[in-house]
Amino acid sequence: MNRIQLLLGTCLLLLPFRSGEVTAAELHQKIDALLTQSDPQFAQHEADLSRDSTFLRRICLDLLGRIPTAAEVQLFQQETESQKRIQTIDRLLERPEYARHMQHVFDVTLMERLPTEKHVPIEKWRDYLYQSFQKNISWQQLTWDILSTTGAQAETRSSARFLLDRELKPELVTRAIGRVFLGRDLQCAQCHDHPAIDDYPQRHYYGLVSFFSRAYLFNNPKDKESSIGEKAEGTTKFTSVFTNEEATTFPRILDLPVIADPPADKEPYLAKPDENTRGIPKYSRLQQLPEAITRADNIAYRQNIANRLWYLMMGRGLVEPLDMFHEGNAPTHPELLKLIADDLHQHQYDIRYFLKQLALTQAYQRSSLSKAGEEPEAPRYSAAHMKPLSAEQLAWSTMQATGLLETTRRATIKSFATPKKEDTSPVVTDGISYEIHLETTVNKKLQEHVTSFVTAFSRIDQPGEFNATANQSLFLGNAPLISGWLLPADNNLTARLVAETDSDKLAKELYLCVLSRLPSPTETEQVSRFLGEFPERTTTVQELIRALLCSAEFRFNH
């Protein structure tokens, strides 16, 4: 570890942050109290708080989407300030990488890795999400933006991808809205009441359909760009294939009151639809959707997002699967779900606030090593849950570990200092704006590598499950992409380790850079022995790095 690396780590950790002070009655303390009170045997299983290195790795993965640098680990362990964990959480939440990680998380949540970009380019959609989380836009506002935008205005078109790139198909849009915003997969209620779940009647499915049953894709003949038009009339009818009963419905959210149409107007249109004109009715059913979804008495909305954010930090939901809320699948901790959902609602769905509160809990900060062995089937949260890294987390962490991320950052900083004559990008002097500009530029340079990991490691089914495949193993063990990162160059990890003659120092830097911790005496001895057994220095170092990259310890957040 040289002085330049330590200096870079110091600069990253000293970015501006908000005060880390907390008060006695904050949410995180209520969460821990409820968990302790909910189980008489809690103390018997309660794990100790995690080591500093474990906590820093965990919080960096969950808030930044990557492992910490070796310099960040060393600085954090050397810090003696009693509030350092609180202060670190605050600092990370202000970093541009936090917004980038949330962009990845919510892109997958909202679009479920939908590959098409027929109407809205994926990059514009992702930029919209990134900027939203950079500004700390609330989940409620995001919901309004996504469900109310028609795509007709250039300044709001990016947020219309949720509807446009599902082509307004009822079977796709209804299922997506039910899953993402209500925590209910209503797909099986399309043709009949759900055969196994009484809470999912057919009227719930068509209550959602009714919001956009009058909407249609309008293809503008001038610019050939599609947007959402709407008609002023149309009734939503449905028939059960089991009973042949027919019914009609107005728009409604689950069993909340229906939203009846107002009295008909003699001229119902602001713009009457035809082949050259996008229909704009005076009363829009579609525009009632975001208000209906986010209304205060729609408890499903707040419980769903609280459960998803809990899953994001804790590795499992209070309700699992995340999109199967119903009476027969009760939360593991009903009072806890009510507490966090109501608190999130009271704080106007401030995601940054909520993630901080979860990160401050002892439940989050405990070691994954339970005192009484493995946790029971019903989780106590007496020990941290091990969770596999997402494809994006694995990509950014691998680039961080091998040194590619740091060398790209250094090259980008150098290019900012000596811009090309044709470079028209603005000169940024403000510290925070500079970091945003730097992160955005680095992200663009490395995005194709992230895409390669997503192709190899992403899954579109229930998140959190882990089933390694042969192709994934081959990717980590033999892919030219990672092999290229392991070539010694630009003072990357391989180059530094090849140049290090002291095997103890080599082992220390290897473990700090890849596993975010110091090696044990046994591990140090194994590294020394391996180096002595194989004379080809570069190849030996590459195999040491690859072995740790392929380890279960690297693959999981623990």
N, C-alpha and C positions, 0 to 999 in steps of 0.2 A: 504494500500500500504506500504510494508515494504522496508527497505533499500536495501535488496538483489534484489528485483524486480526493484527498481529505478536504481541500479548499472547495472543490465543486460540491461535495456533499454538504459542507457547511453553508454554502450559498443557497442550496435547495432548501435546507431546513430552516433558514432564517428569512424565508419569504414572509411578507406581512400576514398576520393572523389576528382573529378577534380574541377577546379575552377568554381564558379558559375557566373563569370562575363559575361555580355552580351553586345553586341554593338547595336548601334542605329538602324541599318537597318536589323535586324534579321527577320526571317520568322514570328515569332509569332506576331510581331508588324504589319506586312503587313496584316496578317490574320484579326486582330482586326480592322484595318483601313478599309479593304474591307467590312467587315460585317456592320460596322457603316454607311459607304457610300451607301450600297446597299438598305437601307430602311429608308425613311424619318421619319418614326415613331419609329425608333429603340430606341431613348432616352426615349420615353414614356414607353417602356416595359423593359428597361434595369434593370436587378436585381443588387443589391449590390454584392460586392465580398463576397464569402462564409466566414463563421467563420473559425478560425484556426482549430478547431476540425473537422469540415466538410471537409475542404480541405485535412487534413492529412488522414482521413478515405478514402476519394475518391482516393487520389494519391497512397495510399498503396494498395488498391484493384486493381487499374488499372496497377500498375507497379510490385507489389509483389504477387498479387492474394489472399491477406488476409487483414483483418482489422488490424490496429496497436495495439500494446500492450497498456495497461493502462499507463505504465511508459513512453512510447513514446508520448502519448497524453499529459501527464502532462509536460514533458520536452519541447515539442514543444510550448505549450501555455505559458510557463514561459519565453521562449526565446524572446528577444527584438530586435535582429539583423534584420535590414530592408531587408536583402537579404535571410532571412531564408527559404522562399519557394523555391527560386532558388537552394539554397544549399541542401535542402532536396531532391529535384528532382534529383540532381546530385548524391547524396549519394545512393538513392534507385536504380538508374540505374546501380550502381556498385555492388549491392548486389547479391549473388548467387540466391536468391529467385526471382530476376527479370528474370534470365535465365530460371528458373523452370516455372514461369508463362508463359513466351513466348513459352516454350515447350508445355504447355497445349493448348495455343491459336492456335499455328500453327499445332499441331497434329490434332486438330478438323478441322481447315481450310483445310489442305491438304488431310486428310484421311476421313473426314466427319464421324468419329466414326465407320469406317469399322471394324467389329468385328473379321474378319479372320486374322490369322497370319501364313498362310500356308508356305510362303517362307522366310519371314524375321520376327523374333520374335519382338513383339511390344516393349519390353523393350530395345532392341538394337536400334530400330528406335528412341525411345524417348531419349535414351542416346545421339544419334547423334544430335538430335535437341537441347538438353540441352547444349552440348558442343559447338555447333555452336553459340548459343546466348551468352554463356559465353565468347566466343572469339569475339563477335560482328561481325560475318560473315554477309555480306550484303545480302539483298534479291536477288540481281542479282546473287551472287555466289551460294546461296542456290538453285536458279532456275537451274543453270548450273549443280550443283551436282545431283539434283533430276532427271532431265530429260536426263542426259547424261550417267548415271551409268548403266551398264549392269548387275551388280551383280556377275560378274565372278571373281572379285578380292576381297579378304577378307577384305582389308582395306577400301573399299568403298561400300561394300555390303549393309550396313544399310540404306544408302540413296536410294537404289533401291526399297524400299518397295512401294513407290508411284505407280510404274509401275508393279512390280512383283505381289503384292497382289491384283491387279485388273486383273491378269491373261492375261494382254495385250489385253483384250476384247475391240474391237473398241467402242462399245456403252458406256463402263465404262470409258475408258481412254480419249476418245474425250470429253465427257461431263465434266470430271474432269479438263482437261487442259483448256477448254473454260471457266469454272466457276472460277477456282482458279487463273489462270494467265491472263485471258483476261476480266473477268467480264461479260461473255456472256454464257448463258445456251443454247447450240445449240442442245439440245436433239430433239426438234421438227423439226429440219432441216435434220434429218437422212433420211427420206423417201421422202421429198419434201421441197420446199421453205416454210419457216414458214408461216402458214396461216394468222397470225395476225401481224407479225413484218417483215416489208420489209427489215430491216437491217440484217436479218438472212437467207440468201439464202443457198441452199443445197451445193453450192460449198465451203462455209466456213467450213461446217462440214467435207466434204471429203478432203478439203485442209489440215486439221489437220490429218485426217486418213492416208493420203498419206505419212506422215513422218514415220509412224511405220507399214504400211501395209505389208512391207517385213520382219518385225521382227517376231520372234516366241519364244516360251519358249523352251529352250533346257534343257533336263534332263540329267545331267552328269551320265553315267552308273557307274562311279567309286565311287563317293560319294553320288549319288542320289540327288544332289543339283541342283535346277533349276536356270538358268540365261537366259539372252536375247541373242539369236543368230539372224543373219540377212542374208537374201539372197541378191544377187546382181541384181536381176531382179524382175520385177513385175509391173503391171500398175494398177492404182486406177481408177476403173470405177464406175459410179453410174447412177441410173435411177429414175426419178420422178414418183411416183405412180399416180400423178394427170395427167401428160401429156404424160407419157411413153417415154419422151425424154431421150436419153442416152448421157453421157458425160464422159470425162476422165480429170484428173487433175494431175499436179505435186504438190509437197508440197507447201503450201502457208499459210500465216497468214492473215486471213480475206481478205481484198482486196489489200494487199501489193503484189508486183510482185511475180510471181511463181519462184520457185527455180528449174531450169531445171537440169537434170542429165548431167554430163560431158560425152564426147565421150566414147563409150564402150572400155574397155581394153581387149586385147586378153586373158589375165588371170585376171579376175576381183576379185579374192579372195586372201586374205592373209591366210585364212584357209577355205578350201572348206567344206561346211556342209555335214555331214553324221550322221549316228546314234551314232557315237563315238566322233564326232568333232563339236564344236560350230562354226557356220558359222560367218566368219569375212570378209566382203567385203572390197576392197580397198577404195571404195566410199560408205559411209554410209549415207542413208537418215536420219536415226534416229539421228545421230550426228549433223545434221544440225538444229534440233529442238531448242535447247537452244539458239543458236545464232540468229535464226529467231525470237524467242519469245522476246528476250531482245534487239534487234536492236533499235537504237535511233529513227527511224521513226515509230516504233510501239507504237503509243501514247496510245493504249488500255492497254498495259502492265503497264505503269507508272500510268495511271489514276486508274486502278483497285486496285493496292496495296495502293496507296495514299487514295483512298476511303475506303478501308478496315481498314487501320490504323486510319483514321478519325473516323470511326464507333467504333473502339475499345475504343477510348478515349472519344468521344462525345455521344456515345449511339445510334447514327443513322448515316446512310451514306448520303453523298451529293447526291448519287444515291441510291434509294431503289426500289426493292430488290438489294442486292449487286451484284448479277450475272445477272442483266437485263439492262445492258447498251444498249440503242438504241435511235434513234432520237425521238421516241414518248415518251420516259421516260427520259426527260432532267434532268440534275443536278439542284437542287434547287438554287445553286449558281455557275453558269458556270465559272465565272472568278476566283472564289476561288478554284475550282477543278483544273483549269489550273495552277494557282499559286503554289499550294502545290505539284501537280504532277511534274511540271517542276523543282521545287526546290529539290524534292527528287531525281530526275534523276541527277541533277547537283551535288548532294552530294553522288553520287555512291550508292544510295539505302541503306544508313546507317539508319537502323531502330531506333537505340538508339538515334541518333541525332534527328530524325524526331519526335519521341515520346516526347522528351524533349521540342521541339519547340511547339508542341500542348499543352503540360502541362503548358507552360508559358503563353499561351493566356489568356486574360480576359474571353473569351468565355468558356474556360474550368474551370476557377477558380470562376465563378459567382455562386451565390446561385441558387437553383432550384425554389425559390419563386419569380416569376415575379411581377413587380410593377402593372401590369394591368391584373392580373389573369392569366389564362392559355394561352399558346402560340397558335397562329393560326395554321391551318393545314400545311401551308408552314412555316417551322421553321425559326426563326430569329436568333437563338443562342443568344438571349438577356437574357436567363436564362438557367441554366444547365438542361439537360434532365435526368429524372430519368430512370435508367436502371436496370433490374433484374440481380442479381448475376448469373454467370455461375455455373454449378454443382461443378466445381473445386473450384471456389471462395467461394461458400457456405460451402464446406467441410473444407477447410483450415481455414475459418473464424470461423466456429463452434468449431473446435479444438482449435483455439486460444482463443476464448471467454471462453470456459469451463476450460481451463488450461491444456488440454491434450498436446498441442504442446509444451508448456513451460516445463512441467514435462518430456516429452520425450527428449527435448534438454538437460535438466540438467542431466538426466540419461546417455545420450550419452557422454556428456562432462566428466562425472565421469568415464565412461568406457574407454575413451581415456587416462585418467590419470592413470588408473590401468588396463592395457590390460591383457587379458588372455595369458597363456603361448603359446597356439596354434595360437594366433592371429598373422598373417603374414602381416597385412596391414602396409603400410609405416608410419613412424613417421613424422608428418608434423609440422614444426615450424614456417614457414612464415605465417603472419597473414591472408592474403587473401586466401592462399591455405588451411589454417586450416578451415576457414569459408566455403569454397567450400566442403571440406571433411565432415564437420559437417552437412551441409545442405543435402548433398547426403545421408549420413547415416540416418538422421532423415526422409528424404523422403521415403527411402526404408522401414523403420519401419512402416510408416503410410499409405503407398500406398493402402493397402487393404481397408482402411476406405474411401479413396478418390473414389475408385472403387464402393463402396456401394452407395455413393452420386450420382455418374455418372449414375448408374443403375436406381436410383429413380428420378433424376431431369433432365437428359440430353434430349435434343431434337435435331433431325437431320434436321429439316426444317429451315425456315428462322430464323437466330439468332436475339435475342433481343425481340422476342415476349414473352409474359408472360401469361400463362393460367395454373393456379394452378389446381392440380388434387386431388381427394380424397386420392389416394395412397401417394402422397407427404405429405398431411396433416397428415395422419396416421404415416408416417415415422418420421416426426418431433415431433409428439405428443406421440407416443407410441413405437417407435422402440427400441429394447433392446440395440442397439449400443449407442444411445444418452443417454438412461437411465443409462447405465454403466458409461458414462463420467460424469454424475451428481452425482454419488456416492462420498461422501467425501473421498479423498485419496491423499497422496503425496502433501499436501498443494495446491491442486487445488482450483478453484474458490469456489466450494461448501464448502470445508473444511474451507477456510478462512472466508466465510460469516457466517457459522454456529458458528465459534469461536468469531465473532465480536458481542459485546454486545450493542454498540452504533448504533441505527437504522439509524441515519443520515450518519455515516461513512459507514455503510453497503450499503445504497442506493448509495452513491458516488462510491464505488468500483464496485458495480453491474453495474451501468450505464457506467462507464469508460471501464470496461472489455468487455461488450457486445455491447453497442451502441457508444462507443468511444466519449462520451461526459458526462458532469455533468448533474445530474437530475435537473429538475425545482423544486421550492418549493412545487408545487402541487404533483409532482411525489414522492418527498421525503416523503411527508405526507401520500400518498397512501401506500408506502412501509411500513411505521411505523404502519399504521392501519392494514394492512394485517398480519404483524408479530404478532400484538396483538390479532387478532381474532382467530388465529390458533395456539394452544399450541405446536404441534409437530414440533420442530424447523427444523430438517433436511428436512422433507417433504415440509414445507413451503418455505424454501430457494430454494429447487429444483424447485418448481412450479414458483417462481419468475423468476428464470433463464430461465426456459422453456418458460414462457410467452414472455419474451423479444426476445428469439431466434425465436419464431414463429411470431413475429410482422412484419408488413410491413416495418418498419424502418430498421430492420436488413436484410430483404430479398432484399432490393433495394440499389443501389448505387445512392445517391441523392446529 
